[in-house]
Amino acid sequence: MARSDRKSSETGKKTGGSRADARRSHSIRFADSEWKLIEKAAARQGIPAGEFARSGALAAAENRIAQAPATVLTPGHLALIESTWRMAYVLATLNREQLLDADRKDDLDELVTEAREVMQETMTEGPA
């Protein structure tokens, strides 16, 4: 059996395989701030920064990274959402005053508790 046809006992892969698939050194440039981000992320994963960058690049090339959402809110949509929330706040403030004037503090407390629970659930939900 030729040396290149032998399998390594540790990996089960052929040793001395095809030279076309051999890993070769290639250079890529990063700003110092970019490389520091990569190093921190790699450290969290417990792998070298170069391996982290290589894995990420291969995952992107093989479409294994989740794609960004197709729809993005425009600045106009964001402004509309913000103005809607501002109006909801004004209405809630007016209703609060009316409830307090009508001696319905318990109803107000219940509404506030429910709103806080919904907000907490919404803020802790992960991406869909």
GROMACS elastic network, one bead per residue, 0.5 to 0.9 nm:
[ bonds ]
;  ai    aj funct       b0    kb
    1     4     6  0.83066   500
    1     5     6  0.64532   500
    1     6     6  0.69853   500
    2     5     6  0.53574   500
    2     6     6  0.68362   500
    3     6     6  0.54922   500
    3     7     6  0.88417   500
    3    15     6  0.73606   500
    3    16     6  0.72046   500
    4     7     6  0.82022   500
    4    14     6  0.66453   500
    4    15     6  0.55185   500
    4    17     6  0.56250   500
    4    18     6  0.84783   500
    5    14     6  0.59570   500
    5    15     6  0.68837   500
    5    16     6  0.77153   500
    5    17     6  0.73900   500
    6    13     6  0.83517   500
    6    14     6  0.56448   500
    6    15     6  0.60582   500
    6    16     6  0.83554   500
    7    10     6  0.85970   500
    7    11     6  0.78157   500
    7    12     6  0.54989   500
    7    13     6  0.52833   500
    7    15     6  0.57848   500
    8    11     6  0.56098   500
    8    12     6  0.52396   500
    8    13     6  0.57339   500
    8    14     6  0.61534   500
    8    15     6  0.60781   500
    9    12     6  0.57027   500
    9    13     6  0.81648   500
   10    13     6  0.82530   500
   11    14     6  0.84226   500
   12    15     6  0.89521   500
   13    17     6  0.85417   500
   14    17     6  0.57278   500
   16    19     6  0.77600   500
   16    22     6  0.87956   500
   17    20     6  0.87161   500
   17    21     6  0.78059   500
   17    22     6  0.77567   500
   18    21     6  0.56104   500
   18    22     6  0.66700   500
   19    22     6  0.50409   500
   19    23     6  0.85616   500
   20    23     6  0.84271   500
   21    24     6  0.87522   500
   30    33     6  0.79471   500
   30    34     6  0.58314   500
   30    35     6  0.58444   500
   31    34     6  0.50980   500
   31    35     6  0.62433   500
   31    36     6  0.86376   500
   32    35     6  0.51432   500
   32    36     6  0.61700   500
   32    37     6  0.87435   500
   33    36     6  0.51488   500
   33    37     6  0.64500   500
   33    38     6  0.88378   500
   34    37     6  0.52078   500
   34    38     6  0.64138   500
   34    39     6  0.87349   500
   35    39     6  0.60589   500
   35    40     6  0.85908   500
   35    49     6  0.81859   500
   36    40     6  0.61558   500
   36    41     6  0.85947   500
   37    40     6  0.52096   500
   37    41     6  0.62226   500
   37    42     6  0.85319   500
   38    41     6  0.51677   500
   38    42     6  0.59870   500
   38    43     6  0.84842   500
   38    49     6  0.60554   500
   38    50     6  0.85370   500
   38    52     6  0.73586   500
   38    53     6  0.70525   500
   39    42     6  0.50496   500
   39    43     6  0.60364   500
   39    44     6  0.86578   500
   39    48     6  0.75374   500
   39    50     6  0.84616   500
   39    52     6  0.82865   500
   40    43     6  0.51003   500
   40    44     6  0.63655   500
   40    45     6  0.88209   500
   40    49     6  0.81615   500
   41    44     6  0.51796   500
   41    45     6  0.65289   500
   41    46     6  0.87195   500
   41    47     6  0.89952   500
   41    49     6  0.79351   500
   41    52     6  0.79230   500
   42    45     6  0.50313   500
   42    46     6  0.60259   500
   42    47     6  0.53304   500
   42    48     6  0.59719   500
   42    49     6  0.51527   500
   42    50     6  0.84348   500
   42    51     6  0.80631   500
   42    52     6  0.55543   500
   42    53     6  0.82866   500
   43    47     6  0.60455   500
   43    48     6  0.70858   500
   43    49     6  0.74723   500
   44    47     6  0.79269   500
   45    48     6  0.87028   500
   45    52     6  0.82800   500
   47    50     6  0.84021   500
   47    51     6  0.66160   500
   47    52     6  0.65492   500
   48    51     6  0.53552   500
   48    52     6  0.62939   500
   48    53     6  0.88085   500
   49    53     6  0.61925   500
   49    54     6  0.85430   500
   50    53     6  0.51710   500
   50    54     6  0.60892   500
   50    55     6  0.85459   500
   51    55     6  0.59687   500
   51    56     6  0.84718   500
   52    55     6  0.51778   500
   52    56     6  0.61687   500
   52    57     6  0.86165   500
   53    56     6  0.51608   500
   53    57     6  0.61264   500
   53    58     6  0.86048   500
   54    57     6  0.51903   500
   54    58     6  0.61594   500
   54    59     6  0.85253   500
   55    58     6  0.51992   500
   55    59     6  0.60230   500
   55    60     6  0.85844   500
   56    59     6  0.50653   500
   56    60     6  0.61790   500
   56    61     6  0.85750   500
   56    65     6  0.83052   500
   57    60     6  0.51840   500
   57    61     6  0.61539   500
   57    62     6  0.86182   500
   58    62     6  0.60239   500
   58    63     6  0.84338   500
   58    64     6  0.83879   500
   59    62     6  0.51513   500
   59    63     6  0.60354   500
   59    65     6  0.59045   500
   60    63     6  0.50235   500
   60    64     6  0.59761   500
   60    65     6  0.55611   500
   60    66     6  0.88233   500
   61    64     6  0.77109   500
   61    65     6  0.87531   500
   62    65     6  0.80892   500
   63    66     6  0.76650   500
   63    67     6  0.81805   500
   64    67     6  0.87249   500
   67    70     6  0.82681   500
   68    71     6  0.86548   500
   69    72     6  0.69871   500
   73    76     6  0.78937   500
   73    77     6  0.57748   500
   73    78     6  0.64533   500
   74    77     6  0.51669   500
   74    78     6  0.63428   500
   74    79     6  0.86869   500
   75    78     6  0.50314   500
   75    79     6  0.61529   500
   75    80     6  0.86159   500
   76    79     6  0.50997   500
   76    80     6  0.62223   500
   76    81     6  0.86938   500
   77    80     6  0.50155   500
   77    81     6  0.62116   500
   77    82     6  0.86133   500
   78    81     6  0.50937   500
   78    82     6  0.61721   500
   78    83     6  0.86618   500
   79    82     6  0.50556   500
   79    83     6  0.61433   500
   79    84     6  0.85274   500
   80    83     6  0.52086   500
   80    84     6  0.61074   500
   80    85     6  0.86462   500
   81    84     6  0.50992   500
   81    85     6  0.62500   500
   81    86     6  0.86659   500
   82    85     6  0.51811   500
   82    86     6  0.62260   500
   82    87     6  0.87226   500
   83    87     6  0.62202   500
   83    88     6  0.86061   500
   84    87     6  0.51604   500
   84    88     6  0.62075   500
   84    89     6  0.86600   500
   85    89     6  0.61632   500
   85    90     6  0.87047   500
   86    89     6  0.50570   500
   86    90     6  0.63613   500
   86    91     6  0.87545   500
   87    90     6  0.50607   500
   87    91     6  0.62018   500
   87    92     6  0.84845   500
   88    91     6  0.51328   500
   88    92     6  0.59955   500
   88    93     6  0.85229   500
   89    92     6  0.50457   500
   89    93     6  0.61128   500
   89    94     6  0.86526   500
   90    93     6  0.51269   500
   90    94     6  0.62976   500
   90    95     6  0.86748   500
   91    94     6  0.50769   500
   91    95     6  0.61051   500
   91    96     6  0.84552   500
   92    95     6  0.50350   500
   92    96     6  0.59816   500
   92    97     6  0.86666   500
   93    96     6  0.50070   500
   93    97     6  0.64056   500
   93    98     6  0.87460   500
   94    97     6  0.52475   500
   94    98     6  0.63283   500
   94    99     6  0.87102   500
   95    99     6  0.60138   500
   95   100     6  0.84953   500
   95   108     6  0.88640   500
   96    99     6  0.51476   500
   96   100     6  0.61631   500
   96   101     6  0.85370   500
   96   105     6  0.87136   500
   96   108     6  0.67400   500
   97   100     6  0.51767   500
   97   101     6  0.60656   500
   97   102     6  0.85624   500
   98   101     6  0.50642   500
   98   102     6  0.61319   500
   98   103     6  0.86837   500
   98   104     6  0.86006   500
   99   102     6  0.50665   500
   99   103     6  0.63035   500
   99   104     6  0.50478   500
   99   105     6  0.64981   500
   99   107     6  0.76566   500
   99   108     6  0.65807   500
  100   103     6  0.50510   500
  100   104     6  0.55922   500
  100   105     6  0.55676   500
  100   108     6  0.77166   500
  101   104     6  0.75662   500
  101   105     6  0.88469   500
  102   105     6  0.83061   500
  103   106     6  0.84161   500
  104   107     6  0.54087   500
  104   108     6  0.64604   500
  104   109     6  0.88338   500
  105   109     6  0.61026   500
  105   110     6  0.86155   500
  106   109     6  0.50694   500
  106   110     6  0.62232   500
  106   111     6  0.86991   500
  107   110     6  0.51406   500
  107   111     6  0.62878   500
  107   112     6  0.87024   500
  108   111     6  0.51481   500
  108   112     6  0.62034   500
  108   113     6  0.86226   500
  109   112     6  0.51343   500
  109   113     6  0.61369   500
  109   114     6  0.86520   500
  110   113     6  0.51363   500
  110   114     6  0.62115   500
  110   115     6  0.85927   500
  111   114     6  0.51853   500
  111   115     6  0.61040   500
  111   116     6  0.86143   500
  112   115     6  0.50772   500
  112   116     6  0.61557   500
  112   117     6  0.86555   500
  113   116     6  0.51908   500
  113   117     6  0.62711   500
  113   118     6  0.87455   500
  114   117     6  0.51269   500
  114   118     6  0.62427   500
  114   119     6  0.85751   500
  115   118     6  0.52084   500
  115   119     6  0.60959   500
  115   120     6  0.85721   500
  116   119     6  0.50255   500
  116   120     6  0.60516   500
  116   121     6  0.85902   500
  117   120     6  0.50989   500
  117   121     6  0.61948   500
  117   122     6  0.85724   500
  118   121     6  0.51290   500
  118   122     6  0.61062   500
  118   123     6  0.85817   500
  119   122     6  0.50727   500
  119   123     6  0.60783   500
  119   124     6  0.86481   500
  120   123     6  0.51660   500
  120   124     6  0.62368   500
  120   125     6  0.87245   500
  121   124     6  0.53479   500
  121   125     6  0.62701   500
  122   125     6  0.54454   500
  122   126     6  0.88073   500
  123   126     6  0.83268   500
  125   128     6  0.83050   500
